[in-house]
Amino acid sequence: MTGFRFDLTGRVALVTGASSGIGAHIARQLAFSGAKVVLAARREALLDDLQGEIESGGGEAIAIRMDVADEASTFAGYDAAEAAFGPVNTVIANAGTSIPGSALGLPIESFDQMIAVNCRGVFLTVREGARRMVAAGSAEKQDGRIVIVSSITAQKITPGLAVYSATKAAVTQLGRVLARDWAAKGVNVNMVAPGYIATDMTDGYFETPAGLRVKSHFPRDRIMGIAALDPILLYLASAASAETTGAVFTIDDGQSL
């Protein structure tokens, strides 16, 4: 694998939503940069394939089935990670789901699902990650790194995504407050707010008439490639970001302008 990299040797990184999209991509990049990577998601077959891919390229990874909305599953995921690689000192809270459509017709089950994964899941993931980091001595080592993957929809008005947008705004503010709460504990918390990227979640949408209309309003009339997030995500996972916490990085190719 080639691409942008930081030296992440010695880091143990847990990535949620690692079975596809941004999660799978950043897991590859973390491993390529020297981290031991814990692949966490519900789709085990996809995780196993990704683990094999990383290992065949010389990296280290373990696949763990983890439901971020379930507290016991989250605890078990971290236990398995520690058993394999030792304490996790890097967390990429990436798992998320979007169910688009008018709020007027949105089933309450869909609302609950987005809240469960996008809000509860992020909270459970980062809280347990921070607990383990503190127990492993992050206050002395100053090595705790947590990155929450938010979205430009947290600030940009995007019709048809009211609940999804609200969840992303919620976890952005959650992360900023946690950054303050955990600053003295050696745990950095930062947020990355991507724009629209060609992933499984947007599969084919920007080739449809509706998607083409949305894209035509972007200043550069294009959709970002997934590698656009590599520099900021790898930086935030690295020792180089020791003095960076509570920040929100918008990476959207100008889409929100």
C-alpha positions as CSV (number, residue, x, y, z in Angstrom):
1,M,0.0,0.0,0.0
2,T,1.2,3.5,-0.8
3,G,0.1,6.9,0.4
4,F,0.4,9.5,3.1
5,R,1.7,8.2,6.4
6,F,2.9,9.1,9.9
7,D,5.1,6.9,12.1
8,L,2.5,5.2,14.3
9,T,4.8,2.4,15.6
10,G,3.8,1.4,19.1
11,R,0.2,2.6,18.8
12,V,-2.8,0.3,19.3
13,A,-5.7,1.7,17.4
14,L,-9.3,0.6,17.6
15,V,-11.5,1.7,14.7
16,T,-15.3,1.3,14.8
17,G,-17.3,0.9,11.7
18,A,-14.2,-0.8,10.2
19,S,-16.0,-3.2,7.9
20,S,-16.4,-0.7,5.0
21,G,-16.1,2.9,3.9
22,I,-14.1,5.4,5.9
23,G,-13.5,3.0,8.7
24,A,-12.0,0.3,6.5
25,H,-9.9,2.8,4.7
26,I,-8.4,4.5,7.7
27,A,-7.7,1.0,9.3
28,R,-5.6,0.2,6.3
29,Q,-3.7,3.5,6.6
30,L,-3.1,3.1,10.3
31,A,-1.7,-0.4,9.7
32,F,0.4,0.9,6.8
33,S,1.8,3.6,9.2
34,G,2.8,1.0,11.8
35,A,-0.1,0.8,14.2
36,K,-1.6,-2.4,15.5
37,V,-5.2,-2.1,14.4
38,V,-8.3,-3.4,16.1
39,L,-11.1,-3.8,13.4
40,A,-14.4,-3.3,15.2
41,A,-17.8,-3.7,13.5
42,R,-20.8,-6.0,13.3
43,R,-20.1,-7.5,9.9
44,E,-17.6,-10.2,10.8
45,A,-17.0,-11.6,7.3
46,L,-15.9,-8.2,6.0
47,L,-13.7,-7.7,9.0
48,D,-12.0,-11.0,8.5
49,D,-11.3,-10.1,4.8
50,L,-9.8,-6.8,5.9
51,Q,-7.7,-8.4,8.5
52,G,-6.3,-10.8,5.9
53,E,-5.6,-8.0,3.6
54,I,-3.7,-6.0,6.2
55,E,-1.7,-9.0,7.3
56,S,-0.8,-10.0,3.8
57,G,0.6,-6.5,3.4
58,G,2.8,-6.9,6.5
59,G,0.6,-5.1,9.0
60,E,-1.0,-6.3,12.3
61,A,-4.7,-6.4,12.8
62,I,-7.4,-8.3,14.7
63,A,-11.1,-8.5,13.8
64,I,-13.6,-8.1,16.6
65,R,-17.4,-8.1,16.3
66,M,-18.6,-5.1,18.3
67,D,-22.0,-3.5,18.5
68,V,-21.2,0.1,19.5
69,A,-24.7,0.7,20.8
70,D,-24.4,-2.1,23.2
71,E,-22.4,-1.5,26.4
72,A,-21.5,-5.1,27.1
73,S,-20.3,-5.6,23.5
74,T,-18.2,-2.5,23.8
75,F,-16.5,-3.7,27.0
76,A,-15.9,-7.1,25.4
77,G,-14.4,-5.5,22.3
78,Y,-11.9,-3.6,24.4
79,D,-11.1,-6.7,26.4
80,A,-10.3,-8.6,23.2
81,A,-8.2,-5.8,21.9
82,E,-6.1,-5.7,25.1
83,A,-5.7,-9.5,25.1
84,A,-4.3,-9.3,21.5
85,F,-2.2,-6.2,21.5
86,G,-2.2,-4.6,24.9
87,P,-3.9,-1.3,25.9
88,V,-5.6,0.7,23.2
89,N,-4.2,4.2,23.1
90,T,-5.9,5.4,19.9
91,V,-9.6,5.3,19.1
92,I,-11.3,6.3,15.8
93,A,-15.0,6.5,16.6
94,N,-16.3,6.2,13.1
95,A,-19.3,3.9,13.2
96,G,-22.4,5.6,12.0
97,T,-25.6,5.2,10.1
98,S,-27.9,7.4,8.0
99,I,-31.5,6.9,7.1
100,P,-32.4,9.8,4.8
101,G,-35.9,11.1,4.2
102,S,-38.4,13.7,5.4
103,A,-38.8,13.9,9.1
104,L,-42.5,13.9,8.6
105,G,-42.5,10.3,7.5
106,L,-39.5,9.0,9.4
107,P,-40.4,5.9,11.4
108,I,-39.5,6.3,15.1
109,E,-37.5,3.1,14.8
110,S,-35.2,4.8,12.3
111,F,-34.8,7.8,14.6
112,D,-33.9,5.4,17.5
113,Q,-31.4,3.5,15.3
114,M,-29.5,6.7,14.3
115,I,-29.5,7.9,17.9
116,A,-28.3,4.5,19.1
117,V,-25.4,4.2,16.7
118,N,-24.4,7.8,16.1
119,C,-24.7,9.2,19.6
120,R,-24.9,6.3,22.1
121,G,-22.4,4.3,20.2
122,V,-19.9,7.2,20.0
123,F,-20.3,7.9,23.7
124,L,-19.8,4.2,24.7
125,T,-16.8,3.9,22.4
126,V,-14.9,7.0,23.6
127,R,-15.8,6.6,27.2
128,E,-14.5,3.1,27.5
129,G,-11.5,4.0,25.4
130,A,-10.6,6.9,27.7
131,R,-11.2,4.7,30.8
132,R,-8.6,2.2,29.5
133,M,-6.2,4.9,28.5
134,V,-6.3,6.5,31.9
135,A,-5.8,3.1,33.6
136,A,-2.8,2.5,31.4
137,G,-1.1,5.8,32.5
138,S,-2.1,8.3,29.8
139,A,-1.7,11.2,32.3
140,E,2.0,10.4,32.6
141,K,2.6,9.3,29.0
142,Q,0.3,11.9,27.3
143,D,-0.4,9.4,24.6
144,G,-4.2,9.1,24.6
145,R,-5.8,9.9,21.2
146,I,-9.5,9.9,20.4
147,V,-10.9,11.0,17.1
148,I,-14.7,11.3,16.5
149,V,-15.8,11.2,12.9
150,S,-18.5,13.9,12.6
151,S,-19.8,15.4,9.3
152,I,-20.3,18.8,7.7
153,T,-24.0,18.1,8.1
154,A,-23.4,19.1,11.8
155,Q,-23.3,22.7,10.6
156,K,-24.5,22.7,7.0
157,I,-28.3,22.7,6.4
158,T,-28.9,19.5,4.5
159,P,-32.6,18.8,3.6
160,G,-33.7,15.2,4.4
161,L,-31.0,14.6,7.0
162,A,-32.5,16.3,10.0
163,V,-31.8,13.5,12.5
164,Y,-28.5,12.4,11.1
165,S,-27.3,16.0,11.1
166,A,-28.5,16.4,14.7
167,T,-26.5,13.3,15.8
168,K,-23.4,14.6,14.2
169,A,-23.8,18.0,15.8
170,A,-24.4,16.3,19.2
171,V,-21.2,14.2,19.0
172,T,-19.2,17.2,17.9
173,Q,-20.2,19.1,21.0
174,L,-19.8,15.9,23.1
175,G,-16.2,15.6,21.9
176,R,-15.4,19.3,22.6
177,V,-16.6,19.0,26.2
178,L,-14.8,15.6,26.7
179,A,-11.6,17.2,25.4
180,R,-11.8,19.7,28.3
181,D,-12.8,17.1,30.8
182,W,-10.0,14.8,29.9
183,A,-7.2,17.2,29.0
184,A,-5.4,16.7,32.3
185,K,-5.7,13.0,31.9
186,G,-3.5,12.9,28.8
187,V,-6.4,12.0,26.5
188,N,-6.8,14.2,23.4
189,V,-10.2,14.3,21.8
190,N,-10.7,15.8,18.3
191,M,-13.3,15.8,15.7
192,V,-13.0,15.4,11.9
193,A,-16.0,16.6,9.9
194,P,-15.8,15.2,6.4
195,G,-17.8,16.4,3.4
196,Y,-19.4,14.1,0.9
197,I,-17.1,11.2,0.0
198,A,-17.6,8.4,-2.5
199,T,-18.1,5.4,-0.1
200,D,-20.6,2.6,0.4
201,M,-23.0,5.0,2.2
202,T,-23.2,7.3,-0.9
203,D,-23.0,4.4,-3.4
204,G,-24.2,5.7,-6.8
205,Y,-26.0,8.6,-5.3
206,F,-24.0,11.3,-7.0
207,E,-24.7,9.7,-10.4
208,T,-28.4,10.1,-10.0
209,P,-30.3,13.3,-11.1
210,A,-30.7,14.3,-7.4
211,G,-27.1,13.7,-6.6
212,L,-25.9,15.6,-9.7
213,R,-27.9,18.6,-8.6
214,V,-26.4,18.5,-5.1
215,K,-22.9,18.2,-6.5
216,S,-23.4,21.1,-8.9
217,H,-23.7,23.4,-5.9
218,F,-20.3,22.5,-4.6
219,P,-17.7,25.1,-5.6
220,R,-15.5,22.5,-7.2
221,D,-18.3,20.4,-8.6
222,R,-16.8,17.2,-7.5
223,I,-16.8,14.5,-4.8
224,M,-13.8,14.0,-2.6
225,G,-11.8,10.8,-2.7
226,I,-11.6,8.9,0.5
227,A,-7.8,9.5,0.8
228,A,-8.5,13.2,1.5
229,L,-8.9,12.3,5.2
230,D,-5.6,10.5,5.5
231,P,-3.4,13.4,6.6
232,I,-5.6,14.8,9.3
233,L,-6.7,11.4,10.7
234,L,-3.1,10.0,10.8
235,Y,-1.8,13.3,12.4
236,L,-4.5,13.1,15.1
237,A,-3.6,9.5,15.8
238,S,0.1,10.3,16.1
239,A,2.5,11.8,18.7
240,A,2.7,14.9,16.6
241,S,-0.8,16.0,17.8
242,A,0.2,16.1,21.5
243,E,-0.9,19.8,21.7
244,T,-4.1,19.4,19.6
245,T,-7.3,18.7,21.5
246,G,-10.9,19.9,21.3
247,A,-10.5,20.9,17.7
248,V,-13.0,20.3,14.8
249,F,-11.4,19.8,11.4
250,T,-13.6,20.3,8.4
251,I,-12.3,18.4,5.4
252,D,-14.8,18.9,2.6
253,D,-13.1,20.3,-0.5
254,G,-15.1,23.6,0.1
255,Q,-18.5,21.8,-0.1
256,S,-19.9,23.8,2.9
257,L,-18.8,27.2,1.6
